[in-house]
Amino acid sequence: MNEEKLRLYIGEKIKEFRKKNKMTQGELGMQIGVKNNTISAYERGSISPDSDILFRIANALDIEVDNLFPPAETKNVNYLNKIKDLSNEEFDAKEMLFFQKLIEKALSLEGEERAKFMESIKFTVEFYNKMNDE
């Protein structure tokens, strides 16, 4: 799923859960600390909420953050479950979202684009290791 489709999906879910909770955009905005036009933009998919805002939205709507995202494809489930298992002890919420986005991005690319993406990650890890081994 590309970024635009993901923004639209998340926006639809925010709207769906907001309406189920009988909340206005203004009420949700006040609870999470943004203006109602920002909620409107999230729901239209014209902008993406930051990860901390996603957690505030989920909290305000009394749902899990995962409910705002599309169900994981079967091939993604094992990777995402491994990351979730690690989250209990090792990683905070922002790191977890980053890992999820990283995996989803890698799986969304094909051929040369995926190779370039993976090479950039490999370079970053090798650079980090080299800088910290000295």
Contacts in CASP RR format, 6 or more apart in sequence:
PFRMAT RR
TARGET T0000
AUTHOR 0000-0000-0000
METHOD contacts of the structure
MODEL  1
MNEEKLRLYIGEKIKEFRKKNKMTQGELGMQIGVKNNTISAYERGSISPD
SDILFRIANALDIEVDNLFPPAETKNVNYLNKIKDLSNEEFDAKEMLFFQ
KLIEKALSLEGEERAKFMESIKFTVEFYNKMNDE
1 9 0 8 1.000
1 70 0 8 1.000
1 104 0 8 1.000
1 108 0 8 1.000
2 108 0 8 1.000
3 48 0 8 1.000
6 48 0 8 1.000
6 69 0 8 1.000
6 70 0 8 1.000
7 45 0 8 1.000
7 46 0 8 1.000
7 47 0 8 1.000
7 48 0 8 1.000
8 45 0 8 1.000
9 69 0 8 1.000
9 70 0 8 1.000
10 42 0 8 1.000
10 45 0 8 1.000
10 48 0 8 1.000
10 49 0 8 1.000
10 54 0 8 1.000
10 68 0 8 1.000
10 69 0 8 1.000
11 42 0 8 1.000
11 43 0 8 1.000
11 44 0 8 1.000
11 45 0 8 1.000
11 68 0 8 1.000
12 43 0 8 1.000
13 67 0 8 1.000
13 68 0 8 1.000
13 69 0 8 1.000
14 28 0 8 1.000
14 39 0 8 1.000
14 42 0 8 1.000
14 43 0 8 1.000
14 49 0 8 1.000
14 57 0 8 1.000
14 61 0 8 1.000
14 68 0 8 1.000
15 43 0 8 1.000
17 61 0 8 1.000
17 63 0 8 1.000
17 67 0 8 1.000
17 68 0 8 1.000
18 24 0 8 1.000
18 25 0 8 1.000
18 28 0 8 1.000
18 39 0 8 1.000
18 43 0 8 1.000
18 61 0 8 1.000
20 61 0 8 1.000
21 61 0 8 1.000
21 62 0 8 1.000
23 60 0 8 1.000
23 61 0 8 1.000
24 36 0 8 1.000
25 36 0 8 1.000
25 37 0 8 1.000
25 39 0 8 1.000
25 40 0 8 1.000
25 43 0 8 1.000
26 35 0 8 1.000
26 36 0 8 1.000
26 39 0 8 1.000
28 36 0 8 1.000
28 39 0 8 1.000
28 57 0 8 1.000
28 60 0 8 1.000
28 61 0 8 1.000
29 35 0 8 1.000
29 36 0 8 1.000
29 38 0 8 1.000
29 39 0 8 1.000
31 56 0 8 1.000
31 60 0 8 1.000
32 53 0 8 1.000
32 56 0 8 1.000
32 57 0 8 1.000
32 60 0 8 1.000
33 56 0 8 1.000
34 53 0 8 1.000
38 47 0 8 1.000
41 47 0 8 1.000
42 48 0 8 1.000
42 49 0 8 1.000
42 57 0 8 1.000
49 57 0 8 1.000
51 93 0 8 1.000
51 94 0 8 1.000
51 97 0 8 1.000
51 98 0 8 1.000
52 93 0 8 1.000
52 94 0 8 1.000
54 65 0 8 1.000
54 68 0 8 1.000
54 97 0 8 1.000
55 65 0 8 1.000
55 93 0 8 1.000
57 68 0 8 1.000
58 64 0 8 1.000
58 65 0 8 1.000
58 67 0 8 1.000
58 68 0 8 1.000
65 93 0 8 1.000
72 80 0 8 1.000
73 107 0 8 1.000
75 107 0 8 1.000
76 103 0 8 1.000
76 104 0 8 1.000
76 107 0 8 1.000
79 103 0 8 1.000
80 100 0 8 1.000
80 103 0 8 1.000
83 91 0 8 1.000
83 96 0 8 1.000
83 99 0 8 1.000
83 100 0 8 1.000
83 103 0 8 1.000
84 96 0 8 1.000
87 93 0 8 1.000
87 95 0 8 1.000
87 96 0 8 1.000
91 99 0 8 1.000
102 121 0 8 1.000
105 117 0 8 1.000
106 114 0 8 1.000
106 117 0 8 1.000
106 118 0 8 1.000
106 121 0 8 1.000
109 117 0 8 1.000
END
